[in-house]
Amino acid sequence: MDKETHLAPYAVRAAYSNGRVHPEAPPVARTEFQRDRDRIIHSAAFRRLEYKTQVFLNHEGDLFRTRLTHSLEVSQIARSMARSLRLNEDLVEAIALAHDLGHTPFGHAGQDALDERMQDFGGFEHNLQSLRVVDLLEERYGAFDGLNLMFETREGILKRCKREAAERLGALGERFLKNQQASLEAQLTNLADEIAYSNHDIDDGLRSGLLNTAQLEQVGLYARHRREVEALMPGIGARRAIHETVRRMINAQIEDAIRTSMTQIDDAKPNSVDDVRRALPLISFSESMRAQTIELKDFLFENLYRHYRVNRMTSKARRMIAELFEAFSHAPGLLPPEYQVKGGDQNEQARRIADYIAGMTDRYAISEHRRIFDMSEN
Ligand code: MG
């Protein structure tokens, strides 16, 4: 069934897709990319996103974003942008919901610690791990490993990739070697990710008390919208004023990105996805909005991501992941049997340890660490 007639000529269409690694009959009541989205939502890795976090740990409070709610916000932002640009909304939804599946517990602290331990075994990178989850690790189908997703969904999941890794990835790695772009849907979801996290981190930062509104006044984008809210709705109360400000910031970024991208698309006139791949990146903020978002990200980096209380958590998390990795690599017999590699291949064993650790939720990693190191646990 063709549900894709409303799409622009430069949008991804299932009819011209590079398809699935294992050929399957087309779905009856859905588009190919809706089927991908459904497979992602039903995966085990997707359910674990609920208990994985970026900045705040899962047990720190019930109101903070988790990777699950973050992924839903990315999907919502990406879909509205895709609709405005007549891009494939089903594809951006699938990419958005899958983009964080390969993240370790404890956000970037976990990823860095695992990457360090994996240096002699090819390293660890969460984008590649997300791809590994959907291509290999999910065990749901009789005929193949992984979810057997469409090429364009997998391409969107693999945001970044180093040369050495790209060389091993065949068609999927090609664009990194040829210096070409991904589809506009992939570019757009990437930008939606950035819009989602920098704005929700303000909200979570304020709620946690690690940031205060006075500090945020030094961020132009925040200050400007805060003034607008105060002028329009004096005396609405602190909580509502924050939300009214943050939602205006999100809208301003989305509207700027749509306007700028539309102009860039009009100028480049791509007539197909192949034209898009050969062009410069066409989805972006205007220069002025880019500068404002950099100011915001720099502020968050200095004041939130490097806050001493976040640093403490980060250092504990790194230590915990490193200790788990060391314990398992010295004694693979401590691993659940499905992660033990028979025959002593060190590379393969290290990769399976990384799979096991990366798959853990924050709270699972904490209790697993206790089970391995604490005599009173079993
Ligand atoms: Mg993300």
Boltz pocket constraint, residues with backbone or C-beta under 6 A from the ligand:
constraints:
  - pocket:
      binder: B
      contacts: [[A, 70], [A, 74], [A, 99], [A, 100], [A, 193], [A, 197]]
      max_distance: 6.0
